[in-house]
Amino acid sequence: MKISHIAAIFVATLLMSGCGGRKADDKPRADYSLSLGDSIEVMRTEIDSCNSAIASLKESQDIWLRDFTTIDNSREAAPYIIYSAFRDKYPPVTTSVMARLADNGQFEIVAALAGARFSSITVTAPDVSASSETVPPDQALNYMAGNLNTVLFTGPKADSIGRLISNNELNNISVTFVNNGPVKSWSIPDSYKKMLSATFRLYDAQRQINTLERRVPMLNKKINILREHLEKNNPKP
């Protein structure tokens, strides 16, 4: 066999070997690209879902806000939003539990007890209960005026109480005033349950909107990162 023929066979073998190697490399690259594309589509779907939920929540929120009034009284520390039917019942003048939204949107429970001191509350519905934080007397969040002790509760535990009432509005719900042990129990009237539930629902809608609105740009950022990886994995010739 001539040398030229041998060289040609050798070159052909190298070419075949090289092509086979590239095909072997192409499959994991293609699989990776497919995986990236799938992830991008999943995130696009979640963004659409988030935007749809935001629009729905804002629509509901606009309707619910019609039942609320903003109170901006110079004699009080800051403005707040309260259920309109209860604007003349606040601040409380007798044993009761009310809710309002602070000017920053925070859910607040204002509990009042006539004739005794307390520092926390436990709210009980059928098969479930939730307790507040303990707020010691400080003449700011826990104060006595005449015969009435008024305490303001806020934070995650107050949110849990609001959610319990919202989820059990049609059930019997009672409040136990606590001061190193139970002091007195009060059965929440239907009108108060409605007010408490509506206030928490409005607060919770805004909180969900805030969470979703923060998530959308985060998802868009992740999509951009995945697109960069996709372009690097499929370089243009």
C-alpha positions in Angstrom: 0.0 0.0 0.0 1.3 3.4 -0.9 2.2 5.9 1.8 -0.2 8.4 0.4 -3.1 5.8 0.8 -2.0 5.1 4.4 -1.9 8.8 5.3 -5.4 9.3 3.8 -6.8 6.4 5.9 -5.1 7.8 9.0 -6.6 11.3 8.5 -10.1 9.8 7.8 -9.9 7.8 11.0 -8.9 10.9 13.0 -11.9 12.8 11.5 -14.3 10.1 12.3 -13.0 9.9 15.8 -13.3 13.6 16.3 -16.9 13.7 15.0 -17.8 10.9 17.3 -16.3 12.8 20.3 -18.3 16.0 19.4 -21.5 14.0 19.2 -20.8 12.5 22.6 -20.2 16.0 24.0 -23.3 17.5 22.3 -25.8 15.3 24.2 -25.0 16.5 27.8 -24.8 20.0 26.4 -28.2 19.7 24.8 -29.6 18.2 27.9 -28.3 21.0 30.0 -29.7 23.6 27.6 -33.1 21.8 27.7 -33.0 21.9 31.5 -32.2 25.6 31.5 -35.0 26.3 29.1 -37.5 24.3 31.3 -36.4 26.3 34.4 -36.9 29.6 32.6 -40.4 28.5 31.5 -41.3 27.5 35.0 -40.2 30.9 36.4 -42.1 32.7 33.6 -45.2 30.8 34.6 -44.7 31.7 38.3 -44.2 35.3 37.4 -47.6 35.2 35.5 -49.2 33.6 38.5 -47.7 36.2 40.8 -48.9 39.1 38.7 -52.4 37.5 38.4 -52.5 37.1 42.2 -51.4 40.7 42.8 -54.1 42.0 40.5 -56.8 39.9 42.2 -55.6 40.9 45.7 -55.5 44.6 44.8 -59.0 44.4 43.4 -60.3 42.8 46.6 -58.3 45.3 48.7 -59.9 48.3 46.9 -63.4 46.8 47.7 -62.5 46.1 51.4 -61.1 49.6 51.9 -64.5 51.1 51.3 -65.4 49.8 54.8 -62.5 51.6 56.5 -61.7 55.1 57.6 -58.4 56.8 58.2 -58.2 58.6 61.5 -55.7 61.4 61.8 -56.2 62.9 65.2 -53.6 65.4 66.5 -54.3 64.2 70.0 -53.0 60.7 69.1 -49.5 59.7 68.3 -50.0 58.7 64.6 -52.8 58.2 62.0 -54.4 54.7 61.8 -57.1 52.9 59.8 -60.1 51.5 61.5 -63.3 49.7 60.5 -65.7 52.5 59.8 -68.6 51.0 61.8 -66.4 51.2 64.9 -64.8 54.7 64.5 -67.1 56.0 67.3 -66.3 53.0 69.6 -62.6 53.6 69.5 -60.7 54.2 71.8 -62.6 51.6 73.9 -64.4 52.7 77.0 -65.3 49.2 78.3 -64.2 45.6 78.1 -63.6 44.7 74.4 -61.1 43.7 71.8 -60.7 45.8 68.6 -58.3 45.9 65.7 -56.8 48.7 63.6 -54.0 49.2 61.1 -51.1 51.5 61.9 -50.0 54.1 59.4 -47.3 51.7 58.3 -49.9 49.0 57.6 -49.2 46.9 60.7 -52.0 44.9 62.2 -52.7 46.0 65.8 -55.0 44.6 68.4 -56.3 46.9 71.2 -57.7 45.0 74.1 -59.4 46.7 77.1 -60.6 45.3 80.4 -62.7 47.2 83.0 -61.9 46.7 86.7 -58.7 44.7 86.6 -55.2 44.6 85.1 -53.9 42.3 82.4 -50.8 42.0 80.3 -51.7 39.4 77.6 -54.8 37.7 76.0 -55.6 34.3 74.8 -58.2 33.9 72.1 -60.1 30.6 71.8 -62.3 29.1 69.1 -63.4 25.5 68.7 -60.3 23.3 68.7 -57.8 26.2 68.4 -56.4 29.0 70.4 -53.7 31.7 70.1 -52.0 33.9 72.7 -50.5 37.3 72.5 -47.1 38.5 73.7 -47.0 39.7 77.3 -46.9 43.5 77.4 -45.9 44.8 80.9 -47.4 48.1 82.2 -45.5 51.0 80.7 -48.1 53.8 80.3 -47.6 53.5 76.5 -48.7 50.1 75.3 -50.2 49.0 78.6 -51.8 51.7 80.6 -54.6 52.3 83.1 -57.0 55.2 82.7 -59.6 55.4 85.4 -61.1 51.9 85.7 -60.0 50.7 82.3 -56.8 48.8 81.5 -55.9 49.1 77.7 -53.1 47.1 76.0 -51.9 47.2 72.4 -50.6 44.0 70.9 -48.7 43.7 67.6 -46.3 41.4 65.9 -46.5 37.7 64.8 -48.5 36.6 67.8 -51.1 39.3 67.2 -51.2 38.3 63.6 -51.9 34.7 64.7 -54.8 35.9 66.7 -56.2 37.9 63.8 -55.9 34.9 61.5 -57.7 32.7 64.0 -60.6 35.1 64.3 -60.7 35.5 60.5 -60.8 31.8 60.0 -63.5 31.3 62.7 -65.7 34.3 62.2 -68.8 32.1 62.2 -67.8 30.2 65.3 -68.0 31.1 69.0 -64.8 32.9 70.0 -63.8 34.0 73.5 -61.0 36.2 74.8 -59.3 35.5 78.1 -57.5 38.4 79.8 -54.4 37.1 81.5 -52.2 38.6 84.3 -50.1 35.8 85.8 -53.2 33.6 85.2 -56.7 34.1 83.8 -58.4 37.3 85.0 -61.7 37.4 83.0 -63.2 35.9 79.8 -65.2 37.8 77.2 -67.3 36.3 74.4 -66.7 38.3 71.2 -70.0 39.6 69.8 -70.7 39.0 66.1 -70.1 42.6 65.2 -66.7 42.6 66.8 -65.7 39.4 65.1 -66.7 40.9 61.8 -64.6 44.0 62.5 -61.6 42.0 63.7 -61.8 39.6 60.7 -62.2 42.4 58.1 -59.2 44.3 59.5 -57.0 41.3 59.5 -58.1 40.4 56.0 -57.2 43.8 54.7 -53.8 43.6 56.4 -53.1 40.1 55.2 -53.9 41.1 51.6 -51.4 43.9 51.6 -48.8 41.6 53.2 -49.3 39.1 50.4 -49.1 41.8 47.8 -45.8 43.0 49.2 -44.4 39.4 49.2 -45.4 38.8 45.6 -44.2 42.2 44.4 -40.8 41.4 45.9 -40.7 37.9 44.4 -41.4 39.0 40.8 -38.1 41.0 40.3 -36.2 38.2 42.0 -37.6 35.7 39.5 -36.7 38.0 36.6 -33.2 38.2 37.9 -32.9 34.4 38.1 -34.3 34.2 34.5 -31.5 36.6 33.3 -28.9 34.5 35.0 -30.2 31.3 33.4 -30.3 33.0 30.0 -26.6 33.9 30.4 -25.8 30.2 31.2 -27.9 29.2 28.2 -26.0 31.5 25.9 -22.6 30.2 27.2 -23.7 26.7 26.8 -24.7 27.3 23.2 -22.1 29.7 21.8 -22.8 31.2 18.4 -20.5 29.8 15.6 
